[in-house]
Each structure stands twice: as C-alpha cells, then as structure tokens.
C-alpha cells in the first residue's frame, strides 16, 4: 500500500477502463495508492494570461496533462493545498496488487514538482508573481489563485490555492441573442472586465464593470422594444423608463425584466456612484470589498432573469 501524501513519483495505469494510481512501496516496487486518490487535470496560467480568453490556455484534454492532488489546507475552506505531478514519460512497469504481480504493463509516469526543475512557471514563483491554476476544464469557475508556495521535506512544492470565483462559481452568459453586433461585443467586453476585476480583486473596477454590463443590456432591450430612442444611455434615465414600462400592464411583457431586476440594477447604479471620490468624501466611507462583491451575485441574477444565464 502506498500513500500519495508522501510520494514523489506516481504511475497511472489504465486497466480495462479503470485507472489505477500507483506509487513506490517500501521496497520501491509500484503499489496501488489507497485510498484511491482523485487526481485533477491542471494547467498553470500566468497572472498576465488570466486576463485573456481561458480557452487559449494549455490543453487540459491532452494525453500528457499535469495532474494535481488536493489536500485540506490549514487555512481552512475554501483554500486547498495542492501538490503537482507533471508528466514525465510513458514506460513499461511491473507492480504488485493484492498479493499478485502484474508484469510489463504500460503506464504514464509523473513526478512531483519541486524547486529548480526548469518548469516555465517557476520563474514567476521565484519572483513572487504568483499566478493561477486551471483545474479540470477551461472555465472561469475553475480558476484558482496561488496564495502561497511552500517546499516540504520531500522537496515538493506545496501550493495553497484559493478559488477565484464566488462560491457558486461565475457562470458563462450567452449573449448570442443580442442581434446588434456592436452592442453584443460591448456587453461581452464589459463582462470580461467583470471577470478581470474579480480575478485581481479590483473592487471598484468590479462595480464599474457590473454597472456597464447592466447599462448596455438595459439600453439594448429597451431600444429593441421601442421604449427609447437611440442615443441616451444614462443608466438612471434607462431605469426610470424601465420603471414606467413595468408599471404598465400592456408593455411589461415587452422586456424580459421584472421589479427584482429593476431594484438590483438600481443598487448597482447607486454603488457605482459611490466609487467616485467626491461621493466617498460626502458619504464619509468607501465601498467595502464584501459589499462590492455582492454586485456580482446581483448582476448574475439580472442576467438570469433576462435569460442570458441558465
């Protein structure tokens, strides 16, 4: 029996569509790791690349993808401790299991990542520019920030990871139904800015980007329903118009919003006003990070009401 928490080498064997994870036993012979661990596909994303399209990140479906093992973090949830096992090579091994020997078996070999092994991302770690890991698939909800890097007794990197997205994950809205290409691209850009601000903990930028998404979306839907003329894109004016539309029994069905969406967008608008320095001086306090983060949930609910998020 082997323990993944104390090994520097792993082999993965595919036996009849069952994946067996092996590590060196006391004699050095590969033995099954018990209990069988969950190994996640992972790819490192630099602090710069995290701003771009995650679909352009390293292939997580390739045959030689890096594996990541998670362990409970002393920091407590949602933080996790992770050990990386980059792919080394394909080789033929023999192993023991249940008192039996299995000879000449094809296996993928992995070795725990440690200092001075020449990985491309190691330079960023040495310089203190800690990036991110994509775990499982290329979705924003699977992006984890590297909060701390330590080296253990076996010369393995121990990464403390914290999820970038909210606890429920950041969804991927579908703006394909916005038939005005210019407005659709504008909304998508503002949504990208929401993601970027969330990743980099830019709380005022997060509020501004959320306001811009809501404002652009509201403008498009009111314009498409002929409730406004082209040009005026002030959110306060747009929300006043939406209020009148929702209060009219004949027109309220022409827009995919309700009063919940209306009040959530009003909250976002008001908070955005407080990001300006003059308002901070007048009100006597700035927006706290916790309050700023609530606009993400508000915006997601607005997008869900409007049908852009499932």
Secondary structure, 3 states (H helix, E strand, C coil): CECHHHCCEEEEEEECCEEEEEEECCCCCEEEECCCCCEEEEEEECCCHHHCCHHHCCCCCCCCCEEEEEEECCCCCCCEEEEEEEEEEEEEEEEEECCEEEEEEEEEEEEECCCCCCCCCHHHHHCCCCCEEEECCCCHHHEEEEEEEEECCCCCEEEEEEECCCCCCCCCCCCCCCCCHHHHHHHHHHHHHHHHHHHCCCHHHHHHHHHHHHHHHHHHHHHHCCCCCCCCCCHHHHHHHHHHHHHCCCCHHHCCCCHHHHHHHHHHHHHHHCCCHHHHHHHCCCCCHHHHHHHHHHHHHHHHHCCCCC
